[in-house]
Amino acid sequence: MVDLQHVATQARIGITTATRTSNIVSVTTSTPHNLNPGNPGTVLISGLPPGKNGTIFDGTFTVNAVIDASTFTYAQAAADDTTSSTTASPGFVTYGTAFLTFLLTPTVQGIAINPIARTAVLADPNASGAQIGFIDSLDQTISSFTLFSETTGVPATGLAPESGGADVSFQPFTNTAVSFNPALNEVSMIDPVLLQRDAIVHTGQNGKKTISFTSSGASVSLKLSGAVQVDPGSNTVLVANSGSDNLSYFKLSTSFKPVNIEQVITPPIPGVLLPQAAIITSGSTLGTLSGVRILGSGFDAGSVVRLDGQSVPATFVSAREIDATIPSSFLAAPRRFALDVVNSTGVVSNSTDFSVIEAVPIPACSGTASAPGAVAIDEQRNIAVVADFGCSDASIISLKPDSTFGTLIHRIPTGATPAAVAVISRFGLAVVSNNKPGTVSILNLDTNTPATTDVTVGSNPNGLAIDQETGIALVANTGSNNVSAINLIPLLSVPAGTVTASSIAVNQNPIAVAIDPDRGTNNRGEAVVTSLLLQGSSPPLGNLDVVDLGVSPPSKSTSVTLSSSQVTPTGIVFDPATRLFYATSSQGNTITALNLDNGLTQAIPVGINPTALAYNYLSSTILTVNALSNTVSIVDSQTFKTRATLGISGSSQFAAAIHPLTNLAVIADQSNNRVLLLPLP
């Protein structure tokens, strides 16, 4: 049978030494680390004692380079230092496999891909049950389906499964899988969504052929099976009958739409692997976008290409291709268009997406690359606040629907190496965690100046969140294994009062924080902090610590342990509509939905190595930035299904936010020193 299994693996290796030089850490492991040099992924460094100069090496980092079998490097802004494992403080590196593995039975023979639905179908001719398997590449789900003898629809009980299906194909325009069984000389039409056979066509020919020959004095008989292929444009199935030395063909559905779009290919976009999109740069002169290739079927010389119902210039190439030119008027701002084709008889094709993305460059400072790494959105002021890791400042980008949209309007100084940012609109404040000095900068978004002197917190502060009702900011201190709480209300006084940080103990390596303002004692708020639960020599478990903000002082009330395949939860958001928390696990390639009322969790597969997470509760849209697959995944929180995967890269842990009113994603593209404005579905 087609026994599909989705495999995610992890490893935990001892560390011998770690040396930091010019913000680059070189790690030597006690045994070969087996990191993939092409896709090394994200690693967790834990247990190392402080360096000779007192600096902290522990944390979660993206690997820069694999030097050899026992050495790799990553970036961490701190003083030059060195440390070594000891018996009392053994250091470990933990990481997940940076790719997906699907295990199959060795007799699987046929395979085909639907490029529109991004689904693979497989056939196993030796299986007596579950002969057909499907892999959905969007959400990594797998399913299998059993064909029963001469039955369609929902089979009756007690029927015998049929075997012998040797090849498969896809009609992508109708999402129909076609299976050929040369042993029975029949072709099956299968619905991948309902997992049922809709129709059977008997060829009346012989689908198998036996070839006999002599090899090294021995008689050998080789059985050759026929094959099947679908021509999407003509909606025709072609069957190779190897035993009859001929071909059979027939049409699929009589209700097949004569005009179809299979894919849209635009000229390459630097740094973006997104074919159905154009990119504009803020402040640049707009031009037309030519060479947009639309591939499909049913096009003719009188066909018209439309964006949201408005025609654009097009050149007919063939019945399978029409090329369009997008005028500058369609490229003035980020927008998601519906693209379709109408042929000369008025038949309208299916619609597909065409996106316009705006790139906002973040200039360097004093010769240093800006390296924007974290984003928050103030929907009241219609701005994005972007923490520039390389420049130690915060860039303010206008999202107002006027002439300033997409422009960099201010830069506010912060502490060194800002890692994350959160805003509270009604206070007009942004809070930025500064990873290297262990401080927090608080910014006044009305005056575009620091609101107070930097506040000292724990070691290596990372993610943070603000209780929008009480004005309490929580900062996850990865290096000191605690959370700092800062009351922002004194800053509203005239003159502004002094703010300080208190400490809350949590589990190891806290990274990110999200807050439900209506839970907790006296409904004063409850926070969930992503962390790790160490378990000796075994790999640590992903962990979510729950902090009660309604008691004085705030304290951890409980923890929820994730499965061992979901190590290192790197981001977390709260959904006020369902009151669920969503945490991304970079090494498990998943989002975990957590219900605090009953402690239940549910995993949602996304792209490879998700390191950033954003959510818009008004549109039920979850977005992850997947560092290794250079994609963003868009998940529907109502169905827990991945609905789209877009080819946009990002590497930082807090690189994305979504404007709740416009559903515009703001993504920090750190490697290209820019911010991308992406309209979401």
For each residue, the residues with C-beta under 8 A, 3 or more apart:
1: 105 124 127 128 129 130 131 144
2: 104 105 108 122 123 124 127 130 131 132 133 144
3: 103 104 105 130 144
4: 102 103 104 122 133 135 142 143 144
5: 102 103 142
6: 100 101 102 140 142 605
7: 100 101 102 103
8: 96 97 100 101 565 587 588 589
9: 96 97 101
10: 94 95 96 97 539 564 565 567 587
11: 33 34 94 95 539
12: 92 93 94 537 538 539 540
13: 29 30 31 33 92 93 94
14: 29 30 31 85 90 91 92
15: 18 27 28 29 30 45 47 48 85 90 91 92 93
16: 28 29 30 84 85
17: 27 28 82 83 84 85
18: 15 25 26 27 28 45 48 51 57 82 83 84 91
19: 25 26 81 82
20: 23 24 25 26 51 55 57 76 78 79 80 81 82
21: 24 26 80
22: 80
23: 20 75 76 77 78
24: 20 21 64 73 74 75 76
25: 18 19 20 57 61 73 74 75 76
26: 18 19 20 21 67 71 72 73
27: 15 17 18 45 71 72 73 74 93
28: 15 16 17 18 70 71
29: 13 14 15 16 32 33 70 71 93
30: 13 14 15 16 70 85
31: 13 14 70
32: 29 69 70
33: 11 13 29 66 69 70 72 93 95
34: 11 69
35: 40 41 43 63 66 72 95
36: 39 40 41 66 97 98 99
37: 40 65 66
38:
39: 36 98 99 608 628
40: 35 36 37 43 63 65 66 72 95 98
41: 35 36 62 63 95 96 97 98 586 587 609 627 628
42: 60 61 62 63 95 96 568 570 586 587 609 611 627
43: 35 40 60 61 63 72 74 93 94 95
44: 59 60 93 94 95 509 532 540 567 568 587
45: 15 18 27 48 57 58 59 60 61 91 92 93
46: 58 91 92 94 508 509 532 534 540
47: 15 58 85 89 90 91 92 534
48: 15 18 45 57 58 83 85 89 91
49: 83 84 85 86 88 89 91
50: 54 55 56 57 83
51: 18 20 54 55 56 57 81 82 83
52: 81 82 83
53: 79 80 81
54: 50 51 81
55: 20 50 51 78 79 81
56: 50 51 59 78 459 460 479 480
57: 18 20 25 45 48 50 51 76 81 83 91
58: 45 46 47 48 460 478 479 509
59: 44 45 56 76 460 462 478 479 509
60: 42 43 44 45 478 509 511 568 570 586 653
61: 25 42 43 45 74 75 76
62: 41 42 74 75 611 627 651
63: 35 40 41 42 43 66 72 73 74
64: 24 72 73 74 75
65: 37 40 72 73
66: 33 35 36 37 40 63 71 72
67: 26 71 72 73
68: 71
69: 32 33 34
70: 28 29 30 31 32 33
71: 26 27 28 29 66 67 68
72: 26 27 33 35 40 43 63 64 65 66 67
73: 24 25 26 27 63 64 65 67
74: 24 25 27 43 61 62 63 64
75: 23 24 25 61 62 64
76: 20 23 24 25 57 59 61
77: 23 389 416 417 435 436
78: 20 23 55 56 81 436
79: 20 53 55
80: 20 21 22 53
81: 19 20 51 52 53 54 55 57 78
82: 17 18 19 20 51 52
83: 17 18 48 49 50 51 52 57 91
84: 16 17 18 49
85: 14 15 16 17 30 47 48 49 89 90 91
86: 49 89 90
87: 90
88: 49
89: 47 48 49 85 86
90: 14 15 47 85 86 87
91: 14 15 18 45 46 47 48 49 57 83 85
92: 12 13 14 15 45 46 47
93: 12 13 15 27 29 33 43 44 45
94: 10 11 12 13 43 44 46 539 540 567 568 587
95: 10 11 33 35 40 41 42 43 44 98 587
96: 8 9 10 41 42 565 567 568 586 587 588 589 609
97: 8 9 10 36 41 101
98: 36 39 40 41 95 608 609 628
99: 36 39 608 628
100: 6 7 8 140 589 608
101: 6 7 8 9 97
102: 4 5 6 7 135 142
103: 3 4 5 7
104: 2 3 4 108 122 133
105: 1 2 3 108 124 126 127
106:
107: 124 125 126 127
108: 2 104 105 111 122 123 124 133
109: 123 124 125 166 167 225
110: 121 122 123 125 165 166 167 168 179 180
111: 108 120 121 122 123 168
112: 120 121 168 169 170 177
113: 118 119 120 170
114: 117 118 119 120 121 170 172 175 177 192
115: 118 172 262 263
116: 172 173 175 262 263
117: 114 136 172 175 192
118: 113 114 115 136 137 138 645
119: 113 114 134 135 136 137 170 175 192
120: 111 112 113 114 134 135 137
121: 110 111 112 114 132 133 134 168 170 177 179 190 192
122: 2 4 104 108 110 111 132 133 134 135 168
123: 2 108 109 110 111 131 132 133 165 166 167 168 179
124: 1 2 105 107 108 109 127 130 131 133 165
125: 107 109 110 131 163 164 165 166 181 183 225
126: 105 107 163
127: 1 2 105 107 124 130 131 161 163
128: 1 131 161 163
129: 1 146 161
130: 1 2 3 124 127 133 144 145 146
131: 1 2 123 124 125 127 128 145 146 147 161 162 163 165 179
132: 2 121 122 123 144 145 146 147 165 168 177 179 190
133: 2 4 104 108 121 122 123 124 130 142 143 144 145
134: 119 120 121 122 142 143 144 145 177 192 195
135: 4 102 119 120 122 140 141 142
136: 117 118 119 139 140 141 142 143
137: 118 119 120 140 645
138: 118 633 641 642 643 644 645
139: 136 604 605 606 635 641 642
140: 6 100 135 136 137 589 605 606 642
141: 135 136 605
142: 4 5 6 102 133 134 135 136
143: 4 133 134 136 195
144: 1 2 3 4 130 132 133 134
145: 130 131 132 133 134 190 195 196
146: 129 130 131 132 161
147: 131 132 161 162 165 179 188 197
148: 151 155 159 160 161 162
149: 159 160 161 162
150: 162 200
151: 148 155 156 159 197
152: 196 197 198 199 200
153: 196 197 198
154: 196
155: 148 151 159
156: 151 159
157:
158:
159: 148 149 151 155 156
160: 148 149
161: 127 128 129 131 146 147 148 149
162: 131 147 148 149 150 165 181 184
163: 125 126 127 128 131 183
164: 125 181 182 183 184
165: 110 123 124 125 131 132 147 162 168 179 180 181 188
166: 109 110 123 125 180 181 182 183 225 226 227
167: 109 110 123 179 180 182 225 226 227 228
168: 110 111 112 121 122 123 132 165 177 178 179 180 228
169: 112 177 178 180 228 229 230 237
170: 112 113 114 119 121 175 176 177 178 230
171: 174 175 176 178 230 232 235 252
172: 114 115 116 117 175 232 262
173: 116 232 235 256 257 260 262 297 350
174: 171 235 252 253 256
175: 114 116 117 119 170 171 172 191 192 193
176: 170 171 189 190 191 198 230 252 253
177: 112 114 121 132 134 168 169 170 189 190 191 192
178: 168 169 170 171 187 188 189 190 228 230 237 252
179: 110 121 123 131 132 147 165 167 168 187 188 190 228
180: 110 165 166 167 168 169 186 187 188 207 226 227 228 239
181: 125 162 164 165 166 184 185 186 187 188 207
182: 164 166 167 185 207 208 225 226 241 242 243
183: 125 163 164 166 207 208
184: 162 164 181 207
185: 181 182 202 203 204 205 206 207 241
186: 180 181 200 201 202 203
187: 178 179 180 181 200 201 202 203 228 237 239 250
188: 147 165 178 179 180 181 197 199 200
189: 176 177 178 197 198 199 200 201 252
190: 121 132 145 176 177 178 179 195 196 197 198
191: 175 176 177 194 195 196 197 198
192: 114 117 119 121 134 175 177 195
193: 175
194: 191
195: 134 143 145 190 191 192
196: 145 152 153 154 190 191
197: 147 151 152 153 188 189 190 191 200
198: 152 153 176 189 190 191
199: 152 188 189
200: 150 152 186 187 188 189 197
201: 186 187 189 237 250
202: 185 186 187
203: 185 186 187 207 239 241 248
204: 185 248
205: 185 239 241 243 244 246 248
206: 185 209 241 242 243 244
207: 180 181 182 183 184 185 203 225 226 239 241 242 243 244
208: 182 183 223 224 225 226 242 243
209: 206 223 224 242 243 245
210: 221 222 223 224
211: 221 222 223 224
212: 219 220 221 222
213: 219 220 222
214: 217 218 219 220
215: 218 220
216:
217: 214
218: 214 215
219: 212 213 214
220: 212 213 214 215
221: 210 211 212
222: 210 211 212 213
223: 208 209 210 211
224: 208 209 210 211 242
225: 109 125 166 167 182 207 208 242
226: 166 167 180 182 207 208 239 240 241 242 243
227: 166 167 180 239 240
228: 167 168 169 178 179 180 187 237 238 239 240
229: 169 237 238
230: 169 170 171 176 178 235 236 237 238 252
231: 234 235 236 238
232: 171 172 173 235 260 262 297
233: 260 296 297 298 319 320
234: 231 251 297
235: 171 173 174 230 231 232 251 252 253 256
236: 230 231 249 250 251 252
237: 169 178 187 201 228 229 230 249 250 251 252
238: 228 229 230 231 247 248 249
239: 180 187 203 205 207 226 227 228 247 248 249
240: 226 227 228 247
241: 182 185 203 205 206 207 226 244 245 246 247 248
242: 182 206 207 208 209 224 225 226 245
243: 182 205 206 207 208 209 226
244: 205 206 207 241
245: 209 241 242
246: 205 241
247: 238 239 240 241
248: 203 204 205 238 239 241
249: 236 237 238 239
250: 187 201 236 237
251: 234 235 236 237 254 256
252: 171 174 176 178 189 230 235 236 237 256
253: 174 176 235 256
254: 251
255:
256: 173 174 235 251 252 253
257: 173 260 298 347 349 350
258: 297 298 343 347
259: 296 297 298 299 303 341 342 343 347 348 349
260: 173 232 233 257 296 297 298 349 350
261: 264 294 295 296 339 340 341 349 350 351 352
262: 115 116 172 173 232 295 296 297
263: 115 116 275 276 295 296 352
264: 261 275 276 292 293 294 295 339 352 354
265: 275 276 292 293 295
266: 269 275 276 277 278 289 291 292 293
267: 289 290 291 292
268:
269: 266 272 273 274 277 278 279 357
270: 672
271: 649 669 671 672
272: 269 277 279 357 647 648 649 676
273: 269 630 631 647 648 649
274: 269 277 355 357 646 647 648
275: 263 264 265 266 647
276: 263 264 265 266 339 352 353 354 355
277: 266 269 272 274 354 355 356 357
278: 266 269 289 326 331 354 355 356 357
279: 269 272 356 357 358 359
280: 284 286 331 332 356 357 358 359
281: 284 358 359 361
282: 358 359 360 361 406 407 408
283: 407
284: 280 281
285:
286: 280 328 331 332
287: 328
288: 325 326 327 328 331
289: 266 267 278 292 325 326 331
290: 267 325 326
291: 266 267 323 325
292: 264 265 266 267 289 323 324 325 326
293: 264 265 266 321 323
294: 261 264 299 305 314 321 322 323 324 339 341
295: 261 262 263 264 265 320 321
296: 233 259 260 261 262 263 299 320 321 341 349
297: 173 232 233 234 258 259 260 262 319 320
298: 233 257 258 259 260 319 343 347 349
299: 259 294 296 303 316 317 318 319 320 321 322 341 343
300: 303 316 319 343 344
301: 316 344
302: 343 344
303: 259 299 300 314 316 322 341 342 343 344
304: 311 314 341 342
305: 294 311 312 314 322 324 339 340 341
306: 309 310 311 312 339 340 341 342
307: 310 312 326 330 337 338 339 354
308: 337 338
309: 306 338
310: 306 307 330
311: 304 305 306 314
312: 305 306 307 324 325 326 327 330
313: 324 325 327
314: 294 303 304 305 311 322 323 324 325
315: 322 323 324
316: 299 300 301 303 322
317: 299 320 321 322 323
318: 299 321
319: 233 297 298 299 300
320: 233 295 296 297 299 317
321: 293 294 295 296 299 317 318
322: 294 299 303 305 314 315 316 317 341
323: 291 292 293 294 314 315 317
324: 292 294 305 312 313 314 315
325: 288 289 290 291 292 312 313 314
326: 278 288 289 290 292 307 312 330 331 354
327: 288 312 313 330 331
328: 286 287 288 331 332
329: 332
330: 307 310 312 326 327 335 337 356
331: 278 280 286 288 289 326 327 328 356
332: 280 286 328 329
333: 356 358 405 406
334: 355 356 357 358 406 664 677 678 679
335: 330 355 356 679
336: 353 354 355 356 679 680 681
337: 307 308 330 353 354 355 356
338: 307 308 309 351 352 353 354
339: 261 264 276 294 305 306 307 351 352 353 354
340: 261 305 306 348 349 350 351 352
341: 259 261 294 296 299 303 304 305 306 322 348 349
342: 259 303 304 306 346 347 348 349
343: 258 259 298 299 300 302 303 346 347 349
344: 300 301 302 303
345:
346: 342 343
347: 257 258 259 298 342 343
348: 259 340 341 342
349: 257 259 260 261 296 298 340 341 342 343
350: 173 257 260 261 340
351: 261 338 339 340
352: 261 263 264 276 338 339 340
353: 276 336 337 338 339 681
354: 264 276 277 278 307 326 336 337 338 339
355: 274 276 277 278 334 335 336 337 678 679
356: 277 278 279 280 330 331 333 334 335 336 337 679
357: 269 272 274 277 278 279 280 334 648 676 677 678 679
358: 279 280 281 282 333 334 406 676 677
359: 279 280 281 282 669 672 674 675 676 677
360: 282 397 406 407 408 674 675 676 677
361: 281 282 408 673 674
362: 370 372 386 388 391 395 408 673 674 675
363: 370 408 673
364: 367 368 369 370 390 391 673
365: 368 370 388 390 391 393
366:
367: 364
368: 364 365 390 391
369: 364 390 673
370: 362 363 364 365 388 390 391 395 673
371: 388 389 390 391 670 673
372: 362 375 386 387 388 389 395 652 668 669 670 673 674 675
373: 387 388 389 418 419 652 653 654 655 668 670
374: 386 387 389 418 419 420 421 652 653 654 655 668
375: 372 384 385 386 387 421 614 654 655 656 657 666 667 668 675
376: 384 385 421 422 423 430 657
377: 383 384 385 399 423 657 658 659 660 666
378: 381 382 383 384 385 423 425 430 445
379: 382 425 659 660 661
380: 425 426
381: 378 425 428 445
382: 378 379 398 399 400 401
383: 377 378 396 397 398 399 400 409 445
384: 375 376 377 378 396 397 399 657 666 675
385: 375 376 377 378 394 395 396 421 423 430 443 445
386: 362 372 374 375 394 395 396 397 421 666 668 675
387: 372 373 374 375 394 414 418 419 420 421 432 654
388: 362 365 370 371 372 373 391 392 393 394 395 411 418
389: 77 371 372 373 374 392 417 418 419 652 670
390: 364 365 368 369 370 371
391: 362 364 365 368 370 371 388 411
392: 388 389 413 414 415 416 417 418 434
393: 365 388 411 412 413 414 418
394: 385 386 387 388 411 412 414 418 421 430 432 441 443
395: 362 370 372 385 386 388 408 410 411 675
396: 383 384 385 386 408 409 410 411 412 445 448
397: 360 383 384 386 406 407 408 409 666 675
398: 382 383 404 405 406 407 409
399: 377 382 383 384 405 406 659 662 664 666 677
400: 382 383 404 405
401: 382 405
402: 405
403:
404: 398 400 407 409
405: 333 398 399 400 401 402
406: 282 333 334 358 360 397 398 399 677
407: 282 283 360 397 398 404
408: 282 360 361 362 363 395 396 397 411
409: 383 396 397 398 404
410: 395 396 448
411: 388 391 393 394 395 396 408
412: 393 394 396 443 448 449 450
413: 392 393 441 450
414: 387 392 393 394 418 432 434 441 443 450
415: 392 418 432 434 436 437 439 440 441 454
416: 77 392 434 435 436 437
417: 77 389 392 434 435 436 437
418: 373 374 387 388 389 392 393 394 414 415 421 432 433 434 435 441
419: 373 374 387 389 433 434 435 461 462 463 653 654
420: 374 387 432 433 461 462 463 464 512 653 654
421: 374 375 376 385 386 387 394 418 430 431 432 433 464 654
422: 376 430 431 464 465 466 473
423: 376 377 378 385 429 430 431 445 466
424: 427 428 429 431 466 468 471 473 488
425: 378 379 380 381 428
426: 380 468
427: 424 471 488 491 492
428: 381 424 425 444 445 446
429: 423 424 442 443 444 445 451 488 491
430: 376 378 385 394 421 422 423 442 443 445
431: 421 422 423 424 440 441 442 443 464 466 473 475 486 488
432: 387 394 414 415 418 420 421 440 441 442 443
433: 418 419 420 421 440 457 461 462 463 464 475
434: 392 414 415 416 417 418 419 437 438 439 440 441 454 461
435: 77 416 417 418 419 438 460 461 462
436: 77 78 415 416 417
437: 415 416 417 434 454
438: 434 435 456 457 458 459 460 461 477 479
439: 415 434 454 455 456 457 461
440: 415 431 432 433 434 454 455 457 461 464 473 475 484 486 501
441: 394 413 414 415 418 431 432 434 450 454
442: 429 430 431 432 450 451 452 454 455 486 488 491 499
443: 385 394 412 414 429 430 431 432 448 449 450 451
444: 428 429 447 448 449 450 451
445: 378 381 383 385 396 423 428 429 430 448
446: 428
447: 444
448: 396 410 412 443 444 445
449: 412 443 444
450: 412 413 414 441 442 443 444 453 454
451: 429 442 443 444 491 496
452: 442 455 491 496 498 499
453: 450
454: 415 434 437 439 440 441 442 450
455: 439 440 442 452 486 499 500 501
456: 438 439 501
457: 433 438 439 440 461 475 477 484 486 501
458: 438 461 475 477 479 480 482 483 484 503
459: 56 438 477 478 479 480
460: 56 58 59 435 438 477 478 479 480
461: 419 420 433 434 435 438 439 440 457 458 464 475 476 477 478 484
462: 59 419 420 433 435 475 476 477 478 510 511 512 653
463: 419 420 433 475 476 510 511 512 513 530 571 572 653 654
464: 420 421 422 431 433 440 461 473 474 475 476 513
465: 422 473 474 513 514 515 527
466: 422 423 424 431 471 472 473 474 488 515
467: 470 471 472 473 474 515 517 525 527 549
468: 424 426 515 517
469: 517 518 525
470: 467 517 524 525 549
471: 424 427 466 467 487 488 489
472: 466 467 485 486 487 488 525 549 554
473: 422 424 431 440 464 465 466 467 485 486 488
474: 464 465 466 467 483 484 485 486 504 513 515 527 529 547 549
475: 431 433 440 457 458 461 462 463 464 483 484 486 501 513
476: 461 462 463 464 483 506 510 511 512 513 529 530
477: 438 457 458 459 460 461 462 480 481 482 483 484 510
478: 58 59 60 459 460 461 462 481 509 510 511
479: 56 58 59 438 458 459 460
480: 56 458 459 460 477
481: 477 478 505 506 507 508 509 510 531
482: 458 477 503 504 505 506 510
483: 458 474 475 476 477 503 504 506 510 513 527 529 547
484: 440 457 458 461 474 475 477 501 502 503 504
485: 472 473 474 501 502 503 504 549 553 554
486: 431 440 442 455 457 472 473 474 475 499 500 501
487: 471 472 490 499
488: 424 427 429 431 442 466 471 472 473 491 492 499
489: 471 492
490: 487 493 496 497 498 499
491: 427 429 442 451 452 488 496 497 499
492: 427 488 489 496
493: 490 496 497
494:
495:
496: 451 452 490 491 492 493
497: 490 491 493
498: 452 490
499: 442 452 455 486 487 488 490 491
500: 455 486
501: 440 455 456 457 475 484 485 486
502: 484 485 553 554
503: 458 482 483 484 485
504: 474 482 483 484 485 547 553 554 555 556
505: 481 482 555 556
506: 476 481 482 483 510 529 531 545 547 556
507: 481 510 531 532 533 543 545 559
508: 46 481 531 532 533 534 540
509: 44 46 58 59 60 478 481 531 532
510: 462 463 476 477 478 481 482 483 506 507 513 529 530 531 545
511: 60 462 463 476 478 530 531 568 569 570 571 653
512: 420 462 463 476 529 530 569 570 571 572 583 613 653 654
513: 463 464 465 474 475 476 483 510 527 528 529 530 572
514: 465 527 528 572 573 574 581
515: 465 466 467 468 474 525 526 527 528 549 574
516: 519 520 525 526 527 528 574 576 579 581 596
517: 467 468 469 470 525
518: 469 523 525
519: 516 523 525 526 579 596
520: 516 523 524 525 526 548 549 550 551
521: 524 548 550 551
522: 550
523: 518 519 520 550
524: 470 520 521 549 550
525: 467 469 470 472 515 516 517 518 519 520 549 550
526: 515 516 519 520 546 547 548 549 550 557 596
527: 465 467 474 483 513 514 515 516 546 547 549 554
528: 513 514 515 516 544 545 546 547 572 574 581 583 594 596
529: 474 476 483 506 510 512 513 544 545 546 547 572
530: 463 476 510 511 512 513 542 543 544 569 570 571 572 583
531: 481 506 507 508 509 510 511 543 544 545 559 569
532: 44 46 507 508 509 540 541 542 543 567 568
533: 507 508 540 541 542 543 559 561
534: 46 47 508 540
535: 538 539 540 541
536:
537: 12
538: 12 535
539: 10 11 12 94 535 564 567
540: 12 44 46 94 508 532 533 534 535 543 567
541: 532 533 535 561 562 563 564 567
542: 530 532 533 561 562 563 564 566 567 568 569 583 585 588 592
543: 507 530 531 532 533 540 559 560 561 562 569
544: 528 529 530 531 559 560 561 562 569 572 581 583 592 594
545: 506 507 510 528 529 531 556 558 559
546: 526 527 528 529 556 557 558 559 560 596
547: 474 483 504 506 526 527 528 529 554 555 556 557
548: 520 521 526 551 554 555 556 557
549: 467 470 472 474 485 515 520 524 525 526 527 554
550: 520 521 522 523 524 525 526 554
551: 520 521 548 554 555
552:
553: 485 502 504
554: 472 485 502 504 527 547 548 549 550 551
555: 504 505 547 548 551
556: 504 505 506 545 546 547 548 559
557: 526 546 547 548
558: 545 546
559: 507 531 533 543 544 545 546 556
560: 543 544 546 594 599 601
561: 533 541 542 543 544
562: 541 542 543 544 566 569 583 585 588 592 601
563: 541 542 566 588 603
564: 10 539 541 542 567
565: 8 10 96 587 588
566: 542 562 563 569 585 587 588 590 592 603
567: 10 44 94 96 532 539 540 541 542 564 585 587 588
568: 42 44 60 94 96 511 532 542 585 586 587
569: 511 512 530 531 542 543 544 562 566 572 583 584 585 586 592
570: 42 60 511 512 530 584 585 586 610 611 612 613 653
571: 463 511 512 530 583 584 610 611 612 613 624 653 654
572: 463 512 513 514 528 529 530 544 569 581 582 583 584 613
573: 514 581 582 613 614 615 622
574: 514 515 516 528 579 580 581 582 615
575: 578 579 580 581 582 615 617 637
576: 516 579 617
577: 617 620
578: 575 637
579: 516 519 574 575 576 595 596 597
580: 574 575 593 594 595 637
581: 514 516 528 544 572 573 574 575 593 594 596
582: 572 573 574 575 591 592 593 594 613 615 622 637
583: 512 528 530 542 544 562 569 571 572 591 592 594 613
584: 569 570 571 572 590 591 592 606 610 611 612 613 624
585: 542 562 566 567 568 569 570 588 589 590 591 592 610
586: 41 42 60 96 568 569 570 609 610 611 627
587: 8 10 41 42 44 94 95 96 565 566 567 568 609
588: 8 96 542 562 563 565 566 567 585 603
589: 8 96 100 140 585 605 606 607 608 609 610 626
590: 566 584 585 603 604 605 606 610
591: 582 583 584 585 603 604 606 610 613 622 624 635
592: 542 544 562 566 569 582 583 584 585 601 602 603 604
593: 580 581 582 601 602 603 604 637 640
594: 528 544 560 580 581 582 583 599 600 601
595: 579 580 598 599 600 601
596: 516 519 526 528 546 579 581 599
597: 579
598: 595
599: 560 594 595 596
600: 594 595
601: 560 562 592 593 594 595
602: 592 593 640
603: 563 566 588 590 591 592 593
604: 139 590 591 592 593 622 635 640 641 642
605: 6 139 140 141 589 590 642
606: 139 140 584 589 590 591 610 624 626 633 635 642
607: 589 610 624 626 628 629 631 632 633 645
608: 39 98 99 100 589 626 627 628 629 631
609: 41 42 96 98 586 587 589 626 627 628 629
610: 570 571 584 585 586 589 590 591 606 607 613 624 625 626 627 633
611: 42 62 570 571 584 586 625 626 627 650 651 652 653 655
612: 570 571 584 624 625 650 652 653 654 655 656 667
613: 512 570 571 572 573 582 583 584 591 610 622 623 624 625 656
614: 375 573 622 623 624 656 657 658 665
615: 573 574 575 582 621 622 623 637 658
616: 619 620 621 658 659 660 663 680
617: 575 576 577 620 637 660
618: 660 661 663
619: 616 658 663 680
620: 577 616 617 636 637 638
621: 615 616 634 635 636 637 658 663 680 681
622: 573 582 591 604 613 614 615 634 635 636 637
623: 613 614 615 632 633 634 635 656 658 665 680
624: 571 584 591 606 607 610 612 613 614 632 633 635 656
625: 610 611 612 613 632 648 650 655 656 667
626: 589 606 607 608 609 610 611 629 630 631 632 633
627: 41 42 62 586 608 609 610 611 630 649 650 651
628: 39 41 98 99 607 608 609
629: 607 608 609 626
630: 273 626 627 647 648 649
631: 273 607 608 626 645 646 647 648 649
632: 607 623 624 625 626 645 646 648 650 656 665 667 678
633: 138 606 607 610 623 624 626 642 644 645
634: 621 622 623 642 643 644 645 646 680 681
635: 139 591 604 606 621 622 623 624 640 641 642 643
636: 620 621 622 639 640 641 643
637: 575 578 580 582 593 615 617 620 621 622 640
638: 620
639: 636
640: 593 602 604 635 636 637
641: 138 139 604 635 636
642: 138 139 140 604 605 606 633 634 635 645
643: 138 634 635 636 681
644: 138 633 634 681
645: 118 137 138 607 631 632 633 634 642
646: 274 631 632 634 678
647: 272 273 274 275 630 631
648: 272 273 274 357 625 630 631 632 667 669 676 678
649: 271 272 273 627 630 631 669 671
650: 611 612 625 627 632 655 656 667 668 669 670
651: 62 611 627 655 670 671
652: 372 373 374 389 611 612 655 668 670
653: 60 373 374 419 420 462 463 511 512 570 571 611 612
654: 373 374 375 387 419 420 421 463 512 571 612
655: 373 374 375 611 612 625 650 651 652 667 668 669 670
656: 375 612 613 614 623 624 625 632 650 665 666 667 668
657: 375 376 377 384 614 665 666
658: 377 614 615 616 619 621 623 663 664 665 666 680
659: 377 379 399 616 662 663 664 665 666
660: 377 379 616 617 618 663
661: 379 618
662: 399 659 679
663: 616 618 619 621 658 659 660 679 680
664: 334 399 658 659 677 678 679 680
665: 614 623 632 656 657 658 659 676 677 678 679 680
666: 375 377 384 386 397 399 656 657 658 659 675 676 677 678
667: 375 612 625 632 648 650 655 656 675 676 678
668: 372 373 374 375 386 650 652 655 656 675
669: 271 359 372 648 649 650 655 672 673 674 675 676
670: 371 372 373 389 650 651 652 655 673
671: 271 649 651
672: 270 271 359 669
673: 361 362 363 364 369 370 371 372 669 670
674: 359 360 361 362 372 669
675: 359 360 362 372 375 384 386 395 397 666 667 668 669
676: 272 357 358 359 360 648 665 666 667 669
677: 334 357 358 359 360 399 406 664 665 666
678: 334 355 357 632 646 648 664 665 666 667
679: 334 335 336 355 356 357 662 663 664 665
680: 336 616 619 621 623 634 658 663 664 665
681: 336 353 621 634 643 644
